[in-house]
Amino acid sequence: MKLPVAADRSPSSRRASYLLRAAVVVVVASVLGLGCDDSSGANDPDVEIVGQDPDSSDSDTSAETNTPADTLTDPQDGVDSKDLTPEWSPPEPSLFDCTSLENALPGRLSPVPLGCITDPSCHETMIVGHRSFGSGSTAPENSRAGLRAAIRLGLDGVELDVRDTLDGQLVLMHDGSVDRTTNGSGEVSALTFEEVTALVLDLDLADGDFGCETVPSLAEAFELARDRLFIHIDCKTGRADLVAQAISDAGMLDQVIISTPDFARAHLARRTVPEVMVQVRPDTAEAVETVFVEFSADLPELFEIDDPLLPAVEARIHAGGRKALVNAWGADIRAVINDDFAGYSEIVDRGADLLQCEYPLFGLRALGRIP
């Protein structure tokens, strides 16, 4: 699907184009489930899914189902809705698109220390860009441009999807197939590293030059993010051992977390590199308790929790000295459709430490980090 392209690059036109593309992405994702991560392990026959109902959907869609339909058009009375002002506009693409390559990247711009993600005494809320910088309305998902945007616009961290190629190398790719996001076709697992990384990211975005964007390797993502962003890797491959070893080899053990939909991959990662940080995704209060029992000697550093479950388990997670990440999909929808930014703060009030956003600039704005 090609998103609307605006020829006029004025701030008002870019704002309108950005919001139109964002609304299109939200509607399409809501209908087709594009916000879901296919992390069930169904394509990894050697991986046993533990600690997750095999029929349950991935938590990326949790906030979508949390948000009552009426709040999408009629926000509740008393909600502090922060309307977008006429002066607000999307970020200038030259900050992060192909034209930005002549300028050196800055260091970390987020005011939140990198180590906050694992420090229970640090109570700053952190904003994470989903698939690098969100849904792909600003920069292609899982791209170098998305990482540059996250760095230059002050995100705390990013989520990246990782798969392994036919020759056992690691690349950034959400889907099992390269068809949707590149100019190529075929399964990642059936293509070599050289073949995958030569593919151009095929996405028509207004107001930017992304012609230089090809599929990145995980190693390239590490070098861009080093000392600038924390990364949590959605481990789409059953080869969590490869991912753990790559993190160790890059010297990024204090900056990268492996996120897994099951306990088996977390255990495999830690058997390979005992120091590697992991995130798990228990979907019930009972499953949270199972984590504390099964990982009693070495708890996961991060819990990904569905928004409705959060009030029931956040005290347990925090008492264990760990933090909770919540997908802010429902808040993103409210912000895009209603110009209502209160949803982000409401998730924080329920006990979230990290918000994973499709529109991370909206999350930063809701927290007062940008105008």
Stockholm file with secondary structure:
# STOCKHOLM 1.0

chainA/1-371         MKLPVAADRSPSSRRASYLLRAAVVVVVASVLGLGCDDSSGANDPDVEIVGQDPDSSDSDTSAETNTPADTLTDPQDGVDSKDLTPEWSPPEPSLFDCTSLENALPGRLSPVPLGCITDPSCHETMIVGHRSFGSGSTAPENSRAGLRAAIRLGLDGVELDVRDTLDGQLVLMHDGSVDRTTNGSGEVSALTFEEVTALVLDLDLADGDFGCETVPSLAEAFELARDRLFIHIDCKTGRADLVAQAISDAGMLDQVIISTPDFARAHLARRTVPEVMVQVRPDTAEAVETVFVEFSADLPELFEIDDPLLPAVEARIHAGGRKALVNAWGADIRAVINDDFAGYSEIVDRGADLLQCEYPLFGLRALGRIP
#=GR chainA/1-371 SS CCCCCCSCCSHHHHHHHHHHHHHHHHHHHHHHTTTCCCCSSTTCTTCCCCSSCTTSCCGGGHHHHHSCGGGGTSCCTTCCCCCCCTTCCCCCGGGTSGGGGGSCCCSCCCSSCGGGGGCTTCCCCEEEETTTTSSSSSSCTTSHHHHHHHHHTTCSEEEEEEEECTTSCEEECSSSBSTTTBSCCSBGGGSCHHHHHTSBBCCCCTTCCCTTCBCCBHHHHHHHHTTTCEEEEEECSSCHHHHHHHHHHTTCTTTEEEECSSHHHHHHHHHHCTTCEEEECCCSHHHHHHHHHHTTTSCCSEEECCGGGHHHHHHHHHHTTCEEEEECHHHHHHHHHHCCCHHHHHHHHTTCSEEEESSHHHHHHHTTSCC
#=GC SS_cons         CCCCCCSCCSHHHHHHHHHHHHHHHHHHHHHHTTTCCCCSSTTCTTCCCCSSCTTSCCGGGHHHHHSCGGGGTSCCTTCCCCCCCTTCCCCCGGGTSGGGGGSCCCSCCCSSCGGGGGCTTCCCCEEEETTTTSSSSSSCTTSHHHHHHHHHTTCSEEEEEEEECTTSCEEECSSSBSTTTBSCCSBGGGSCHHHHHTSBBCCCCTTCCCTTCBCCBHHHHHHHHTTTCEEEEEECSSCHHHHHHHHHHTTCTTTEEEECSSHHHHHHHHHHCTTCEEEECCCSHHHHHHHHHHTTTSCCSEEECCGGGHHHHHHHHHHTTCEEEEECHHHHHHHHHHCCCHHHHHHHHTTCSEEEESSHHHHHHHTTSCC
//
